[in-house]
Amino acid sequence: MSGMNQREIDIIEAAFRIFSRYSVQRTTMNDIAKEAGISRQTLYNSFSNKDEVLIGTIRLHTERTIQQIEEGLIGLADPGDLGAKLDLLFEFIAIQPYEIIHASPNAESLLEGMNAASDAEIAISNEKFRELIEKVLLPHAGSLEDVGLTLHQLSDMLRNYASAVKNQAEDLAHLKELLLSMKKITLSCVGVEVVS
């Protein structure tokens, strides 16, 4: 996974715990080393600065999430299971990140310290999620064309929507309600019967 060795993965997991506790901005390399149970020099041998750790954290989280989604999709191989597939995608792309952020004692400041380097990695991550959504929608390409949409357009909209609503929802119940609405719209677009 991501070409990282076990030490780098352990450091990234420690960094994620610290970022969740104190925010990216307030976390120091010393904090990360201490949480990982290693010396600062060992940390610097793996990552030259906090930006590299942050990028590694985003990359590893993305790869693990995609792997979990793909494993979940194996059991939903029937194209008629689009509703269940959308539920699975939304669970990992919107609901779990929402829960992680809101479980943090510093939820408001958790993402402080993000910068151009991390934004670029997030853009790469978002494209990977969009491609996965497109793959799920592929059996419905013809139905989408009938309503004037392409796979790329709908997958881009779903990925953007799932990312945006997790930041706009009033609470978890509201988030789930918003995602259910998008699921119903998507199913209608591809001609799949909407079951409430």
Secondary structure, 3 states (H helix, E strand, C coil): CCCCCHHHHHHHHHHHHHHHHHCCCCCCHHHHHHHHCCCHHHHHHHCCCHHHHHHHHHHHHHHHHHHHHHHHHHCCCCHHHHHHHHHHHHHHHHHHHHHHHHHCCCHHHCCCCCCHHHHHHHHHHHHHHHHHHHHHHHHHHHHHHHCCCCHHHHHHHHHHHHHHHHHHCCCHHHHHHHHHHHHHHHHHHCCCCCCC
